Amino acid sequence: MEWTRHLLVVPILLPLVAGALLLLIDESRHTLKALVSLASTMLLLVTTVVLTRMADSVPVESGIVSLSYAIASWPAPFAIVLVLDRLSALMLALVAVIGLASLVFSLARWHRAGPHFHTLFQFLLMGLAGAFLTGDLFNLFVFFEVTLAASYGLLLHGSGAFRVRSGLHYIAINLAASLLFLIGVSLIYGVAGTLNMADLAIRLHALPAGDRVLLQAGAAILGIAFLVKAGAWPLCFWLPSAYMAAAAPVSAIFVVLTKVGVYVLLRLSLLLFGSQAGELTGFGGTIMLWSGMATVAFATSGVLASQAMGRLAGYSVLVSSGTLLAAVGMGDAAVVSGALFYLVSSTLTTAAFFMLIELVERAREPGADLLAVTREAYGEDSGEDEERDDDEVGVVMPGALAILGVCFGCVALLLAGLPPLSGFIAKFAMLTGMLNLDGLGTPASIPPRTWLLVALVILSGLAALLAMMRSGIGTFWAPLEVVVPRVLVVEIAPVVGLLALCLLLTIKGGAMIGYTQAAALSLHDPSSYIQGVLGPQQAPAVAR
Amino acid sequence: MELTLALAIGVLTGSGVWLVLRPRTYQLVIGLSLLSYAVNLFIFSMGRLRAGTAPVLGADGSGNPADLADPVPQALVLTAIVIGFATTALLLVVLIAARGLTGSDHVDGRESR
């Protein structure tokens, strides 16, 4: 058992070493680079599956659900701590799955569109894995910056005026948000004297009333930084353009980036301001609830207004973020459990959607609609498309249009949350939690804002269905002259794989809900996290 | 000392925010740099202001922690400076690329009328 604890550091070290190694290989040796990158990502996937099983094998009731790995063997509050629990294991697995899918997709063409794609990609995976594993606020900042620095490079991958302009906005906004992050972290350190999340959760109790205001200010500023990353209204206007401008495999992995913001908000709000926090209980919950609802409303109108499919997918990311934020703001274990299921399902769906869009757009007649033309004029045609036909490797997919159509239909069902796919189960689980706040069967009075949220979630599904139908008809049925797109097997396989995972989520829905419920319950019981990090002797201080 | 530092942070932040809201990319990058200086000073001040004290204990572990400077914010500020420097350098490259591709130094790539 002892050596398995060292697996915790593997998701960080593996991409780091692979990324550094890739720097040494010459740019012209595409195949070797692709093989190293692919091997590292596959190993990452295997590791995260093992880690998920490890996290799931710890019983919820026993109190300790976190496995902490103190780097350099310093004792907990001073060490750099890595923490694994069900939530972080789930997020890690999601990163690895989507990472593998987008990497395979990029092997058809994109990985040769610019230098150092594989290195940046591995560093992005490293930053994401670190952000999900760390138990320390400042290391969270460092891993965030690693992720963002890699994402700046990846967003610009393939170049072109449209990408560079969106990249400029993306970088400027994220730099400003990082500064807010630093202000928040240092305020919290100045007041509480610690940056370890578990230690912080304990010290909150002992703070004098005067310092508590400063801590609230620090936490609020920190929260704003994460709301920017998660794309909450009114801090989200950069997101659709940036995601639309990025190359297809890059936007697929970017879908996970917004979930980092949601993850941290979920983790910190329940750990620091959970049921044990006394006067601070529920701090920020109302704001997250309302800003989540505003995000859903804004993104729903965006979904309806989008002409280009890339923009539609960008707004779908926002719908997902907004729904998750509002669910986190409710702060109820059953809602959070449903929200985690929704997080997995919607992340897989939107990632598959971004990759599918590139394939579907090839089926469009040139100049099929005005916006496609304007997009090309903005530089979509700059460089990467001209080089393709001669040096493509791999097998061309037969019956491409039929498969693309089926995938498109599945994505529409998943985004709209219609049965029989996992989007329906996810929304059903969330809505059941919202409408039964006192537990199933007990009649509860439901406040108007919950009704509003329920209505928004359902309406956003309807809007997604309408928008998807409109673009589906425009793409597959309306053109008089159908251009059968050249689709390679390595391009369609990741899309089909991600959608098959959604199908698996539906079939294995019971097991998945069991896992997310256990994750939500342990999140709502911060003492187990604290004991896991700092050791059982801290229990009395927390249990009062 | 407190007043001087607070004023310095305030002036840097104020000018930084004003510059970030300006439409030229060069103003943006200078604004972000000023903001990051302000934030670095702010992190530093969170370890309590103190002049002429060492951040380390004696070799035998002697010394009263209350008489020493807090080393953690100093470590944090170093990390923040390095990261801020690297990302600002990257932003500069993007600015130059945007200037070359769009022919304009407006942040939107075209002049607003």
Interface residues (C-beta under 8 A of the other chain):
Chain A: F138 F141 V142 E145 L148 A149 Y152 G153 L156 S159 G160 A161 V164 R165 G167 L168 H169 I171 A172 L175 A176 S178 L179 L182 I183 V185 S186 L187 Y189 G190 L195 G379
Chain B: V20 T25 L28 L32 L35 S36 V39 F42 I43 S45 M46 G47 V72 P73 L76 T79 A80 I83 G84 A86 T87 T88 L90 L91 V94 L95 A97 A98 L101 T102 V107 D108 G109
